[in-house]
């Protein structure tokens, strides 16, 4: 393996991500975009380009070896989320967090924004082919975010969570199911439709990185700075968890892209659903917003660091 070439490629991809984030940041500062833009871009990316990216990754002939890799990826994902849940449950006792804030800190540790930010980073670092694996890896997140994750926050407000099958149905999950069926039966679409799906998916990375840049530019510094526990939670989410995931995978004998992928996805910022669920159940809403915002701000630095580190130590 040519390590010099690999290091150059990784450095180049990291630089691309920085530039794309900077474009979003500058666009806000120059008033080309507004504070509402990040929300609109996020919604658009989650509902159209990312599902298209996922479906495009499944447009390939059925391959038993790839199916076995998908099963391994899913097994790794459930193991990682199982570990994250155990850490989330014990986390408030470690930091001495009391009151309703416990729920949002637990959720931020448990669930990351592996869809909106994670998939584009995987595409940039590992290539479009690994969106297939990322989609499989994200299945537990789709199941757990609005079940166990929702309960972690809702119970702090003394309200019974309203579970519904609709909570599990989102564009990314639907796209994964559709794509996996197409992969199993080697279904191919007419060329114009397939090409349109691939082109639509290709805008996910620049838009997702622009969302990070816009979010950084509009972050309310008064809310971000001041409470040390928020910093600990965010840095645990962005650095400690991916380091532990990488070490566990390495000790389990996992190497190459199947190690790199979970580490990168584990390094994503706290899910935006942290704030959404906290708002719905009126539980530590400001704390949830601060955790989410600060994790997005700092991930512009930590994601490139994780990408470089995972290639250096375990790639």
N, C-alpha and C positions, 0 to 999 in steps of 0.2 A: 504494500500500500504506500502510495506517495503522500507522506504526512505533510510535506511542505505545501503541496498542491491543496490538500484537504484544509490546512490552516488558512491558506489564502482564500479558499471558497467560503469558509465559515466567516472570516473577517469581512469579506465582501458582502455576505448576506446580512451580517450585523449592521454594516454601514448603510445598506439599503433600508433596513428597518428604521434606523435613526433618521435618515433623510425623509422618509415618508411621514414619520411622526413630526418632524420639524415643519413639514409642509402644512400639516394640520394646525400646529401651534402658530406659525406665522400668519396663516389665513385668518385666524381669529383675531390676532393682534392688529392686522391690517383692516379688520372689519369686513373681510370678504365673506366670512361665515359669522353666524350669530351663536349665542349660547344654546339656542334650540337646535342648532344643526347637528350636534353630537347625538341627540335623542332621535332625530329623524334618520340620520345615517345608520345608527345602531339598529333601528327598527327595519330599515330597508335591507341592510346586510343580512340580518337574521331571517328575513322572510323570503328573500329572492336570491341574491348571489351565493350565500352559504349553502342553502339547499341545492342550488344548481352545482356548486363545487362538489358536494357530497355525491349527488347522482352521477356526475361525470366520472368520479373516481371508481364507481362500480360498473362502468360501461366497458367491460372486458369479458373475454370468454371464461367460462367456469374452469377453475383450476383447483384440484384437490389440495395441492401444497399451500395455495393461498387461503383456502378454507381452513386448513390446519393452523396457519398463522393467525387468522381471525379468531379462532378458538383460544389460542394462546394469549392474544391481545385482550380478549374479553376476560380471561382468567386473571391476567395481571391487573386489569382495571378494577375488578371486584375486590381483589386483595388490597389494592391501594386505597380504595374507598372504605374498606373495612378498617384498615389502619387509621385512616383520617377520622373516621367516626369515633374510634376509641380515644384518639388524641383530643378530639373536639369535646367529648364528654368529660374528660379529666382536666381539660385546659383551664377552666375558671378556678379550679382548686389550686393549680400550680401558680397562677398569677394573683390569687386572692380577689378575683372579681366577684362582686355580690350584686344582687338586685337584677332587674330585667336586662341589664347590659350583657349578662351571661349568654343569653340566647343569640345575639347578633355576633358576638365573638366566636361562639361555637360554630355558627353557620359559616362565617368567613373562613374558618379553619377547614371546615368540611367540604364546602363547595367552591370551586374556582370558576372563572369565566373562560372555560376551556373551549367554548364554541366560538364566540365572537372574536376573541383575540387568539386563541390557541390554534385553530385550524389554519388561518393565514400564516402564522409563524411556522407551523409544520410544513406547509407548502413551500415556504421560502427556504427552510433549512434542509428538509429531507426530500422535497420534490412532490409534485402533484400525486404521484402513485401512492403516497403514504396518507393521503386524506382518507383512503379506504380504511386503513388501520385506525386512524384518528376517529372516524365515525363509529367504528365498532367500540373503541375505547370509551366513547362518550355515552354509550347506552346506559350504564349504571347512573351517570349523572342525571340523565333525563328522568330516570325512575325515582331517584333518591331526593332530588332537589325539592320537589313539591310533596314529598311524603315525610320521610324522616327529617329532612332539613327544615321543612315548614313547621313540623312539630317542635323542633328545638327552639324556635323563636316564639311560636304561638303559645306554648305552655307557660312562658314567662309572663304573659299578659292575662293568664287565667282563662283563656278562651280555648274551647275545643276546636282543633283544626277541622275545617270543612273539606274532607277528602272527596275528590271527584275524579273520575276517569279523564275528564277534560284537562286536568292539570298535567297529565302525562303526554297529552297530544300537542306537540309544537312542531313548527316547520322542520327543524333539524331531525327530530325523531321520525317524523313521517318520511322525510327524504331518505333516511337510513333504511327504513323498512322497504320502501319502494326500490331503492338501489340494490339492496341485498337480494330481493326477489329477482331483479333483472340479472344480477350476477349468477345466481343459482341456475337460472334457465337460459343463460347466455343470450338474453334479449337485447337486440340492437335497435336503435331508432333510425328513422330516415336521416340521411346526412345533414340536411339543413337544420333539423330540430336538434340533433346531437351537437352540431357545431354551435348553435345558438346557446345551448346549455353550457358548453365549455367556455364560451366567451363571457357569458353572464357571470359564471363562477370566478373568472379571472379578475374581476374588479374587487373581490372580497379583501384581498391583502391591502391595497392602497386605501380603501375606505376604512377598514378596521384600524389601521395605523393612524389615519387622519383623526379618527374618533379619540384615540389616546392623546394626540397632540392638542386637539380642541379642549379636551377635558383638563389637561394640564394648564392650558392658558387661562381657563375660566375658574380654576379651583379657588375656593374661598380660603385664603391662608389662615384666617382667624379660627376657622373650624378645624383646620388640618393640624395645627400645631398646639401643643400644650399638654395633652394627656399621654403619658409615657406608655400606658398599656396598649393604646392604639398602635403605636410604633412597633411594639413587641409582636402584636397580632399580625400586623402587615408584613413584617420581616419574616415571621414564622411561615406565613402563607407563601411569600415570594422566594425565600431562600432555604429555610430549614427543611420544610416538607420535601421539596425536590431533591435536596441533598440526601435525605433519609431514603427516599424512593430509589434514587440512583444506587445507593449503597446496598439496599435490600435486593434490588435486581441483580447487581453484580455478584453478590454472595450466593444468589440463587442460580448463578450460571448463565444469566441472560446477557447477551452481548449485541452490539451493533444497533441498528435502527429500533429494534424492539425494546432496547434499554433507553435509547435517546428519546423516543416518542413519549413514554409516560413521564420522564423527568421534565421535559419541556411543558407538557400539558399541566403538570403539577405546579409549575412555576407561574401560572397565570394569575392575574389579580383576583380579588374577591368578586364573586358574581354580583351583577347588578340586581339580581333577585334578593340579595341581602337587604337592600334598601326597600325594594318593592314589598316584600313580605312584612318587614318591620312597619311599613306605613299602613298596610292593610290591617294589621293587628295592633297598631299603635303601641309598639314596643321599642323603646330606645331608638327612635327614628334618627335623631341627630348623631348618635354614636354610630349607627349603621351607615349613614351618609358619609361620615368622616372616614370610616374604615374603607369604604368602597372608593372614595375619591383619592385618599392617600395611596392606596394600593395601585391605582391607575397611574398616579403621578410617578411613583417610584419604580413601577415596572418598566418604564422607558429605560431605566438604568439596569435593573436586575435581570430582565429577560436576555439582553445581550451577554451579560456576565454568565448566566446559566448556560446559554448556548455554547459559549467558548469553553466553559469549565467541563461540560459533559463530553464534548469532543476531546478535550485534553486528557481527562482522567479515564473516561470509559468508552470513548469512540473508537 
